[in-house]
Amino acid sequence: MHPLISIPLVVALVYRAWSRKSLTPLGLVIAALTATAHALSPYSLPLFLLLVFYVGGTKATRVKHDIKAQLTLSATGSHGGEGARTHVQVLANSVVATVLILIHAWVLRYNKATDDPTAECFSNGHDAADILMVGVIANYAAVSADTFSSELGILSKSNPRLITSPTLRVVPPGTNGGVTATGLLAGALGAFTIGLTTAILLPFCMADGNTFLSTFPDRAAWILAMTVWGTLGSILDSVLGGLLQASVVDKRSGKVVEGSGGQKVLIHPSSTSPGSAENRSADATGAHLRKTEATANTAALKGTREAKHESRRVESGHDILDNNAVNVLMALIMSVGAMGVASYAWDISILDIFA
């Protein structure tokens, strides 16, 4: 991307995050580095995907903030609601795409002939490097769908149901793995924004120079495919969260307790975990959770730790990953999965990228 365009966009992105206090200081640094990496692509699309994801995500967060504050609790004991996002949260949504973008930029700039007609365009499978860009788009379709689903799904008038439960039992709002029709529709909207951005900005072409997806039906089909794939990513995130992430509930209020910065929530060793209490040592569980608790949470609970932790219980899931790790895992699966589908459909080996 040309520096005259990319530099102002990166500065604007960082300034917006700083002025709205939506990112921590270290989060701002990582966001700037991430945006810079996206700008290294010859395409303008990656940086615009990041911008669309960030702007859309912050708007969705602002819409539900007050309502979420009433429905959930912070691990520090205050009302719920999203605070400034950390550098870990920034990486959780973008690190997979960033790696693919850097590889794609390297392939286009150092591993292709300058007179290659596909060097600066997406050739719909005539070039193995296209597979990498499919992975980037899939990443943002999935994380955008997940962000919209989790941020706006809590506005649903009906209670969420646990997707990993055989009976789809009702769970408190904010429970990992809890899904609603509103959340699914919101997720589809998030993925749609990425599909639409892609259809507008991705430099489509064929190896012979003819344009690809030049007609409205072709572009509409592309947008639909990205919307469906991103929505599937949101559903996968719910499944992974419901299985691998412990949802902690305050016994007194019945509200979900959210960890600072997407990290795990500290609970008392005597608390039980669904389906695993008899298989785990309470002392080991407590020690593990104490090590992974956010510093702010630990400090806020200092002096009253036992009294507060005894009021918490695990609603669902197993304490294996925190929210950030679940996001990275979901993004990786959806990106690699999309690349695999493209490789099969185009009959191109991923190894051909470096040929």
C-alpha positions in Angstrom: 0.0 0.0 0.0 1.3 3.4 -0.9 2.8 5.3 2.1 0.9 8.5 1.3 -2.3 6.6 2.0 -1.2 4.1 4.6 0.7 6.5 7.0 -2.3 8.8 7.5 -4.6 5.8 8.0 -2.3 4.3 10.6 -2.0 7.6 12.4 -5.8 8.1 12.3 -6.4 4.6 13.7 -4.0 5.1 16.6 -5.3 8.6 17.3 -8.9 7.4 17.3 -8.1 4.7 19.8 -6.1 7.1 22.0 -8.7 9.8 22.0 -11.5 7.4 22.9 -9.3 5.5 25.4 -10.4 2.2 23.8 -6.9 0.7 24.1 -4.3 0.6 26.9 -0.9 2.3 26.3 0.7 -1.0 25.3 -2.4 -1.8 23.3 -1.8 1.4 21.3 1.8 0.4 20.5 0.8 -3.1 19.4 -2.1 -1.7 17.3 0.3 0.7 15.6 2.7 -2.1 14.8 -0.1 -4.3 13.6 -1.5 -1.6 11.3 2.0 -1.0 9.9 2.4 -4.7 9.1 -1.0 -4.6 7.3 0.1 -1.6 5.3 3.2 -3.5 4.0 0.9 -5.4 1.7 0.8 -4.3 -1.9 -3.0 -4.4 -1.6 -5.0 -1.7 0.2 -7.4 -4.3 1.5 -5.6 -5.7 4.6 -5.4 -2.3 6.3 -9.0 -1.4 5.4 -10.1 -4.7 6.8 -8.3 -3.8 10.1 -10.0 -0.4 10.1 -13.5 -1.8 9.4 -13.0 -4.4 12.1 -11.8 -1.9 14.7 -14.4 0.8 14.0 -17.2 -1.7 13.7 -16.1 -3.5 16.9 -15.9 -0.3 19.0 -19.3 0.9 17.8 -20.8 -2.4 18.7 -19.1 -2.2 22.2 -20.5 1.3 22.8 -24.0 0.3 21.8 -24.3 -2.4 24.5 -21.9 -1.1 27.2 -24.6 0.3 29.5 -26.8 -2.8 29.2 -23.9 -5.2 29.7 -22.9 -3.3 32.8 -26.3 -4.2 34.3 -26.2 -7.9 33.2 -22.6 -8.8 34.1 -20.0 -8.2 36.8 -16.3 -7.3 36.5 -13.8 -9.6 38.2 -12.9 -6.6 40.4 -16.4 -6.6 41.9 -17.8 -3.6 40.0 -20.4 -3.6 37.3 -19.6 -5.2 34.0 -18.8 -3.6 30.7 -15.8 -3.5 28.5 -12.9 -1.3 29.5 -9.8 -0.4 27.5 -8.6 -3.3 25.5 -5.1 -4.7 26.1 -2.3 -5.6 23.7 -3.2 -9.2 24.2 -6.8 -8.6 23.0 -5.4 -6.7 20.0 -3.2 -9.7 19.1 -5.9 -12.2 19.7 -7.9 -10.8 16.8 -5.2 -9.9 14.4 -2.0 -12.0 14.9 -3.1 -14.7 12.5 -3.9 -12.2 9.7 -0.7 -10.3 10.4 1.5 -13.3 9.9 -0.4 -14.2 6.6 -0.1 -10.7 5.4 3.6 -10.5 5.9 4.1 -13.8 4.1 1.9 -12.7 1.3 3.8 -9.4 0.9 7.1 -11.3 0.8 5.8 -13.7 -1.8 4.5 -10.9 -4.1 7.6 -8.7 -3.8 10.5 -11.2 -3.7 9.2 -14.4 -5.2 7.4 -13.3 -8.4 8.6 -11.8 -11.7 7.9 -8.2 -12.1 6.2 -8.8 -15.5 3.9 -11.4 -14.0 0.3 -10.2 -14.7 -0.9 -11.6 -11.4 1.8 -9.9 -9.3 -0.5 -7.1 -8.1 -4.0 -8.7 -8.2 -6.1 -11.5 -6.8 -6.3 -14.0 -9.7 -9.0 -16.3 -8.3 -6.7 -19.3 -7.9 -4.4 -18.8 -10.9 -1.7 -17.9 -8.3 -1.0 -19.9 -5.1 -0.4 -16.6 -3.2 -4.1 -16.0 -3.5 -4.6 -18.7 -0.8 -2.8 -16.5 1.7 -5.2 -13.6 1.1 -8.2 -15.9 1.5 -6.8 -16.7 4.9 -6.6 -13.0 5.8 -10.1 -12.3 4.7 -11.4 -15.4 6.6 -9.7 -14.2 9.8 -11.4 -10.9 9.8 -14.8 -12.3 8.7 -14.6 -14.7 11.6 -13.4 -12.2 14.3 -15.8 -9.5 13.2 -18.7 -12.0 13.4 -17.6 -13.1 16.8 -17.2 -9.5 18.0 -20.6 -8.4 16.8 -22.2 -11.6 18.1 -20.7 -11.3 21.6 -21.1 -7.5 21.9 -24.6 -7.2 20.4 -26.0 -10.6 21.3 -26.3 -9.6 24.9 -29.1 -7.2 23.8 -31.3 -10.2 23.1 -34.7 -10.2 24.8 -34.4 -13.9 25.3 -31.9 -15.7 27.5 -29.0 -17.4 25.7 -28.8 -21.2 25.5 -25.5 -23.1 26.0 -24.5 -24.5 22.6 -22.4 -27.3 24.1 -25.3 -28.6 26.2 -27.2 -31.6 24.8 -30.4 -29.9 26.1 -29.4 -26.4 25.1 -30.1 -25.3 28.6 -30.7 -21.6 29.4 -27.6 -19.8 30.9 -27.0 -16.2 32.2 -26.2 -13.5 29.6 -22.5 -13.3 29.0 -21.9 -17.1 29.5 -19.2 -18.5 27.2 -20.9 -20.7 24.7 -24.3 -19.0 25.2 -26.0 -18.2 21.9 -29.2 -16.3 20.9 -30.8 -15.6 17.5 -30.0 -12.0 18.0 -26.3 -12.8 18.5 -26.2 -15.0 15.4 -27.8 -12.3 13.3 -25.4 -9.7 14.7 -22.5 -12.1 13.9 -23.7 -12.4 10.3 -23.8 -8.6 10.1 -20.2 -8.4 11.3 -19.0 -10.9 8.7 -21.1 -9.1 6.0 -19.1 -5.9 6.6 -15.9 -7.7 5.9 -17.3 -9.5 2.8 -18.6 -6.1 1.4 -15.3 -4.4 2.1 -13.5 -7.3 0.3 -15.8 -7.2 -2.7 -15.1 -3.4 -3.1 -11.3 -3.3 -2.4 -9.8 -6.6 -3.4 -8.0 -6.2 -6.8 -9.7 -9.0 -8.6 -8.3 -10.2 -12.0 -7.5 -13.2 -14.0 -4.1 -14.4 -15.2 -4.9 -13.1 -18.7 -5.7 -9.7 -17.4 -9.5 -10.0 -17.5 -11.4 -8.9 -14.4 -12.8 -11.5 -12.0 -16.1 -10.9 -10.1 -16.9 -8.0 -12.4 -20.6 -8.6 -12.3 -23.0 -7.9 -9.5 -24.1 -11.6 -9.1 -20.5 -12.7 -8.8 -19.7 -10.1 -6.1 -23.0 -10.9 -4.3 -22.0 -14.6 -4.2 -18.5 -13.6 -2.8 -20.1 -11.5 -0.1 -22.5 -14.3 0.8 -19.7 -16.8 1.0 -17.7 -14.6 3.4 -20.8 -13.8 5.5 -21.5 -17.5 5.9 -17.9 -18.4 6.7 -17.6 -15.6 9.2 -20.8 -16.6 10.9 -19.5 -20.2 11.2 -16.5 -18.8 12.9 -18.7 -17.1 15.5 -20.4 -20.4 16.1 -17.1 -22.2 16.4 -16.0 -19.6 18.9 -19.1 -20.3 21.0 -18.4 -24.0 20.9 -14.7 -23.6 21.9 -15.6 -21.1 24.6 -18.3 -23.4 26.0 -15.9 -26.3 26.1 -12.5 -24.8 26.9 -13.3 -21.7 28.8 -14.8 -21.6 32.3 -17.7 -19.3 32.8 -17.9 -18.0 36.4 -21.1 -16.8 38.0 -21.6 -14.7 41.1 -23.8 -16.9 43.4 -25.5 -13.9 45.0 -26.6 -12.1 41.9 -26.6 -14.9 39.3 -24.5 -12.7 37.0 -21.5 -13.8 34.9 -18.2 -12.5 36.2 -15.9 -11.3 33.4 -12.1 -11.3 33.8 -10.0 -8.2 33.1 -8.7 -8.0 29.6 -10.3 -11.3 28.6 -8.3 -13.3 31.2 -9.5 -16.0 33.5 -11.6 -15.2 36.6 -10.2 -16.1 40.0 -12.4 -18.5 42.0 -12.2 -20.1 45.4 -10.6 -23.6 45.4 -13.8 -25.0 46.9 -15.8 -24.0 43.8 -16.8 -26.8 41.5 -16.4 -27.2 37.7 -19.2 -28.9 35.7 -18.4 -32.5 35.1 -14.8 -32.3 36.4 -14.9 -31.7 40.1 -14.2 -35.3 40.9 -11.3 -35.4 38.5 -9.4 -32.4 39.6 -7.6 -31.4 42.8 -9.2 -28.3 44.4 -5.9 -27.1 45.5 -4.3 -27.4 42.1 -7.3 -25.7 40.5 -7.1 -22.7 42.8 -3.3 -22.4 42.3 -3.7 -22.5 38.6 -6.4 -19.9 38.5 -4.5 -17.6 40.9 -1.5 -17.6 38.6 -3.5 -16.6 35.5 -5.7 -14.0 37.2 -5.2 -10.4 36.0 -3.1 -8.1 38.2 -5.9 -5.7 38.5 -8.3 -8.4 39.7 -5.8 -9.7 42.3 -5.1 -6.2 43.6 -8.8 -5.3 43.9 -9.5 -8.4 45.8 -6.6 -8.2 48.2 -7.6 -8.5 51.8 -11.1 -9.8 51.0 -10.1 -12.7 48.7 -11.7 -15.6 50.5 -15.0 -13.8 51.2 -15.4 -12.8 47.5 -14.2 -16.1 45.9 -16.6 -18.2 47.9 -19.5 -16.4 46.3 -18.5 -17.6 42.8 -19.1 -20.8 41.0 -18.4 -22.3 37.6 -21.5 -22.2 35.4 -20.0 -24.1 32.4 -16.9 -25.0 30.6 -13.5 -26.3 31.6 -10.7 -24.0 32.8 -8.2 -24.6 29.9 -8.1 -21.4 27.9 -9.0 -17.8 28.5 -11.0 -15.7 26.1 -8.0 -14.4 24.2 -6.7 -17.9 23.6 -10.1 -19.0 22.4 -10.2 -16.1 19.9 -6.7 -17.0 18.5 -7.6 -20.7 18.2 -10.9 -19.9 16.4 -9.2 -17.4 14.0 -6.5 -19.9 13.2 -8.9 -22.7 12.5 -11.1 -20.5 10.3 -8.2 -19.0 8.4 -6.4 -22.4 7.8 -9.8 -23.9 7.0 -10.6 -21.3 4.4 -7.1 -21.7 2.9 -7.7 -25.4 2.7 -11.0 -25.0 0.9 -9.5 -22.6 -1.6 -6.6 -24.9 -2.2 -8.9 -27.8 -2.9 -11.3 -25.7 -5.1 -8.4 -24.3 -7.1 -6.4 -27.5 -7.2 -3.3 -25.7 -5.8 -1.0 -27.0 -3.1 -0.3 -24.5 -0.3 3.4 -25.4 -0.8 3.2 -23.9 -4.3 3.1 -20.5 -2.6 6.8 -20.6 -2.2 7.6 -22.3 -5.5 
